[in-house]
Structures are given as C-alpha cells and as structure tokens.
C-alpha cells in the first residue's frame, strides 16, 4: 500500500520502520520540512515529503503529532484525498508535560480523538496511542503466537476501521474493536489498558467491565491516574515531543 505518515516522532518513526519492512511505500512528513528528515529517512527507509504530499500519497494516512499541534495543520491538508481513505489518529493528551490544559478535554464530553476529528474535518480511527514506540517497532508477533499484544481500534466508519484493523494485524498485533470514537476513552491515558500490552481476551474483558458510557467517577479516576503519571515523568526529567 501507499501510506502517508504525518509526524516523525517516536510512533511515526516506529511505524515507518515496520511498514517499509513489509514493502509498503511510506511517505513521512513533519512540521519543519522534508529537508530536516534525512536522519529519519536513513533510519526508516521512508521518503521525506511535505504534510500535503504525505496525505495525498496515502491509501491510509497516519496523523501522529502532539495533540496541541493538531489545529496548526494545513487547512487544505486533505484536499483531493478520497473520502474513503482512513485517517489514523495516535494522539494522547498530556496537559502537564506538553499540551497545556484544554478544558474541552477535561469535562468528559469529548474524547481526545473526537476533538481531533473536529479539527481535521475528517473521520478518524484511533489506534497506536496506547503502546510504547519501542514495543510497536519490536514486539509484533505472528498471529496465534502466545503473548501477542493486542491494540484497541476505535472509530465510527466501519469500512475504515476494518482497513486499519487489517494493518494492525499485519504489524503483528491482535486488533480489538473498541467501538465508536466516543468509546475511545477506554484506551486513553490513565486507563488500565494504557501501555499495558494486554492480550486480546484480557483487553476485551476489560472493555466489557468498563461499559461504553464513561461515568463521572471513571473520568475523575483516569484524569487523576494520568496526572500522577505525568508528575512521576516530570520528576524523572522525561520530556515529550
């Protein structure tokens, strides 16, 4: 396939390495221009381009940039891109370490990817947000292998979600349907599945136990969990790009 990746950070680069290794044609872009991506190109085998070129190249497009930078993407980013091309969103909300506080994401009314979808003006599919980049690049396993990691996939467009789930499987992970984009809160930071590398059966059980509608208590609990994680990361001097 032709795959466009917008964002050349840890997740974008990890995806590029794996996808190129499977023979896909991968274009990769960042906010500073293709001339700044020589090292990424050498490491991944992807072709450095502009964001618009990456979007127009893709049979699948991956947007993997800091959440706070989503509104800064070109307004014509998807001009000329067919409506049936899936757009993957990998973003996570880190208010303390990177993004600043976004009140609309703290009320519980919107999930992170619903907010992204509003800004992009395109349906998105949420995946690759709850796994470490190193694990994404190095821990994929053949289907049926014991200990295979599962990844939740959420979205409102059934056809787009199926294409994305097939890609997840090709990368060596069990794709687990996490329902609609409004239900993608179950894979956001602060939740038990975030960074947990759960097998598919355990992840499905976990989603059933949570239910589909986020309660006020759940929202408060996961915000608090995430705040503690950010505080610990800050104490360790960890910085997010």
C-alpha positions as CSV (number, residue, x, y, z in Angstrom):
1,X,0.0,0.0,0.0
2,X,0.9,3.7,-0.2
3,X,0.9,5.0,3.4
4,X,1.4,8.6,4.4
5,X,2.7,9.4,7.9
6,X,2.4,13.0,9.3
7,X,4.6,13.2,12.3
8,X,8.2,11.8,12.5
9,X,8.5,11.4,16.3
10,X,8.8,8.1,18.1
11,X,5.5,6.5,17.0
12,X,5.7,7.8,13.4
13,X,9.3,6.6,13.0
14,X,8.5,3.2,14.5
15,X,5.5,2.7,12.2
16,X,7.6,3.8,9.2
17,X,10.3,1.2,10.0
18,X,7.8,-1.6,10.3
19,X,5.7,-0.6,7.3
20,X,8.7,-0.2,5.0
21,X,10.0,-3.6,6.1
22,X,6.7,-5.1,4.8
23,X,7.2,-3.5,1.4
24,X,4.7,-0.6,1.7
25,X,5.6,2.7,0.1
26,X,5.8,5.2,3.0
27,X,6.0,9.0,2.8
28,X,6.7,10.8,6.1
29,X,6.4,14.4,7.0
30,X,7.0,16.8,9.9
31,X,6.3,20.4,10.6
32,X,9.8,21.6,9.6
33,X,10.0,20.4,6.1
34,X,11.4,17.3,4.3
35,X,15.0,18.7,4.3
36,X,15.1,18.1,8.1
37,X,14.2,14.4,7.8
38,X,17.4,13.0,6.3
39,X,18.2,11.0,9.5
40,X,14.6,9.7,9.7
41,X,14.7,8.7,6.1
42,X,18.0,6.8,6.6
43,X,16.7,5.1,9.7
44,X,13.3,4.1,8.4
45,X,13.5,3.9,4.6
46,X,10.6,6.2,4.3
47,X,10.5,9.1,1.8
48,X,10.6,12.6,3.3
49,X,7.9,14.9,1.9
50,X,5.6,17.8,3.0
51,X,2.5,17.1,5.0
52,X,0.3,17.7,2.0
53,X,2.3,15.2,-0.1
54,X,2.1,12.6,2.7
55,X,-1.7,13.0,2.8
56,X,-2.1,12.7,-0.9
57,X,0.1,9.6,-1.1
58,X,-1.8,7.6,1.4
59,X,-4.2,4.7,0.9
60,X,-4.0,5.1,4.7
61,X,-2.9,8.3,6.4
62,X,-1.4,8.4,9.9
63,X,-1.5,11.6,11.9
64,X,0.9,11.2,14.8
65,X,1.8,14.7,16.2
66,X,1.4,16.3,19.6
67,X,-2.2,17.0,20.3
68,X,-1.6,20.7,20.8
69,X,-0.3,20.9,17.2
70,X,-3.4,19.4,15.5
71,X,-5.0,22.9,14.9
72,X,-1.8,24.1,13.2
73,X,-2.0,21.5,10.4
74,X,-2.7,23.0,6.9
75,X,-6.4,23.7,6.4
76,X,-6.2,22.1,3.0
77,X,-4.3,19.0,4.2
78,X,-6.9,16.6,2.8
79,X,-7.8,18.5,-0.3
80,X,-8.1,16.0,-3.1
81,X,-7.9,13.0,-0.8
82,X,-10.7,10.5,-1.4
83,X,-13.3,10.3,1.3
84,X,-12.7,6.5,1.8
85,X,-9.1,6.9,2.8
86,X,-8.8,6.1,6.5
87,X,-7.1,8.7,8.7
88,X,-5.4,7.2,11.9
89,X,-5.1,9.4,15.0
90,X,-2.5,8.3,17.5
91,X,-2.6,11.3,19.8
92,X,-2.7,11.5,23.6
93,X,-3.5,14.4,25.9
94,X,-0.5,15.3,28.1
95,X,-1.5,18.6,29.8
96,X,1.4,19.0,32.2
97,X,4.3,17.8,30.1
98,X,3.4,19.1,26.7
99,X,-0.1,20.2,25.6
100,X,-1.2,22.7,28.3
101,X,-4.7,22.4,29.6
102,X,-7.6,22.0,27.2
103,X,-10.8,22.5,29.1
104,X,-12.9,20.7,26.4
105,X,-10.9,17.5,27.0
106,X,-11.3,17.7,30.8
107,X,-15.1,17.8,31.0
108,X,-15.6,14.3,29.8
109,X,-17.9,15.3,27.0
110,X,-15.3,14.7,24.2
111,X,-12.7,12.0,23.8
112,X,-9.3,13.1,22.5
113,X,-9.9,11.7,19.1
114,X,-13.4,13.3,18.8
115,X,-11.6,16.6,19.4
116,X,-9.0,15.7,16.7
117,X,-11.7,14.7,14.3
118,X,-13.5,18.0,14.7
119,X,-10.3,19.9,13.9
120,X,-9.3,17.7,10.9
121,X,-12.8,17.8,9.5
122,X,-12.4,14.1,8.6
123,X,-13.4,10.9,10.3
124,X,-10.5,9.4,12.2
125,X,-9.7,5.9,13.6
126,X,-8.0,5.8,17.0
127,X,-5.1,3.3,17.3
128,X,-1.4,3.1,18.2
129,X,-1.8,5.6,21.1
130,X,-1.6,3.1,24.0
131,X,1.6,1.2,23.1
132,X,5.2,2.3,23.6
133,X,7.0,3.1,20.3
134,X,9.8,0.6,21.1
135,X,7.1,-2.1,21.6
136,X,5.4,-1.1,18.4
137,X,8.6,-1.4,16.4
138,X,10.0,-4.6,18.1
139,X,7.2,-6.7,19.7
140,X,4.9,-7.6,16.8
141,X,4.4,-11.4,16.6
142,X,2.7,-13.7,14.1
143,X,-1.0,-14.4,14.6
144,X,-1.7,-17.1,17.1
145,X,1.7,-16.7,19.0
146,X,1.2,-16.9,22.8
147,X,1.7,-13.5,24.4
148,X,0.8,-11.5,21.2
149,X,-0.1,-7.9,22.2
150,X,-3.5,-6.6,21.3
151,X,-4.2,-3.0,20.2
152,X,-7.6,-1.3,20.6
153,X,-9.1,0.3,17.5
154,X,-12.0,2.8,17.7
155,X,-13.9,4.6,15.0
156,X,-17.3,5.4,13.6
157,X,-16.6,4.4,9.9
158,X,-16.9,0.6,9.8
159,X,-15.0,0.2,6.5
160,X,-12.2,2.5,7.5
161,X,-11.9,0.6,10.8
162,X,-11.6,-2.7,9.1
163,X,-8.8,-1.5,6.9
164,X,-7.0,-0.2,9.9
165,X,-7.5,-3.4,11.9
166,X,-6.0,-5.4,9.0
167,X,-3.0,-3.1,9.1
168,X,-2.6,-3.7,12.9
169,X,-2.8,-7.4,12.3
170,X,-0.1,-7.2,9.6
171,X,2.2,-5.3,12.0
172,X,2.0,-8.3,14.4
173,X,-0.7,-7.3,16.9
174,X,-4.3,-8.5,17.6
175,X,-6.7,-5.8,16.6
176,X,-9.5,-5.4,19.2
177,X,-12.6,-3.4,18.3
178,X,-13.0,-0.6,20.9
179,X,-16.3,0.6,19.5
180,X,-17.1,4.1,18.4
181,X,-14.8,7.1,18.6
182,X,-16.9,8.3,21.6
183,X,-15.9,5.0,23.3
184,X,-12.2,5.5,22.7
185,X,-11.9,7.0,26.2
186,X,-11.3,3.3,27.2
187,X,-7.8,3.4,25.6
188,X,-6.8,6.9,26.7
189,X,-4.0,7.8,29.2
190,X,-4.9,7.0,32.8
191,X,-7.0,3.9,31.9
192,X,-5.8,0.4,32.8
193,X,-5.2,-0.6,29.2
194,X,-2.9,2.3,28.5
195,X,0.6,0.9,27.9
196,X,-0.4,-2.4,29.4
197,X,0.3,-4.6,26.4
198,X,-2.7,-6.8,27.2
199,X,-3.6,-10.0,25.2
200,X,-6.8,-9.8,23.2
201,X,-9.0,-11.8,25.5
202,X,-8.0,-9.7,28.5
203,X,-8.5,-6.4,26.6
204,X,-12.0,-7.4,25.6
205,X,-12.9,-8.5,29.1
206,X,-11.6,-5.1,30.3
207,X,-13.7,-3.2,27.9
208,X,-16.8,-5.1,28.9
209,X,-16.1,-4.4,32.6
210,X,-15.8,-0.6,31.9
211,X,-19.0,-0.3,29.9
212,X,-19.5,2.0,27.0
213,X,-20.6,5.3,28.6
214,X,-17.9,6.9,30.7
215,X,-19.2,7.8,34.2
216,X,-18.2,10.9,36.1
217,X,-16.4,8.6,38.6
218,X,-14.4,6.9,35.8
219,X,-13.5,10.2,34.2
220,X,-12.2,11.6,37.5
221,X,-10.3,8.5,38.3
222,X,-8.5,8.3,35.0
223,X,-7.7,12.0,35.0
224,X,-6.1,11.6,38.4
225,X,-4.2,8.5,37.3
226,X,-2.8,10.3,34.4
227,X,-1.9,13.4,36.5
228,X,0.1,11.1,38.8
229,X,1.9,9.5,35.8
230,X,2.8,12.9,34.4
231,X,4.1,14.1,37.8
232,X,6.3,11.0,38.0
233,X,7.6,11.5,34.5
234,X,8.3,15.2,35.2
235,X,10.2,14.1,38.4
236,X,12.4,11.8,36.2
237,X,13.1,14.6,33.8
238,X,11.2,13.0,30.9
239,X,10.1,15.3,28.2
240,X,7.6,14.7,25.4
241,X,7.9,15.8,21.9
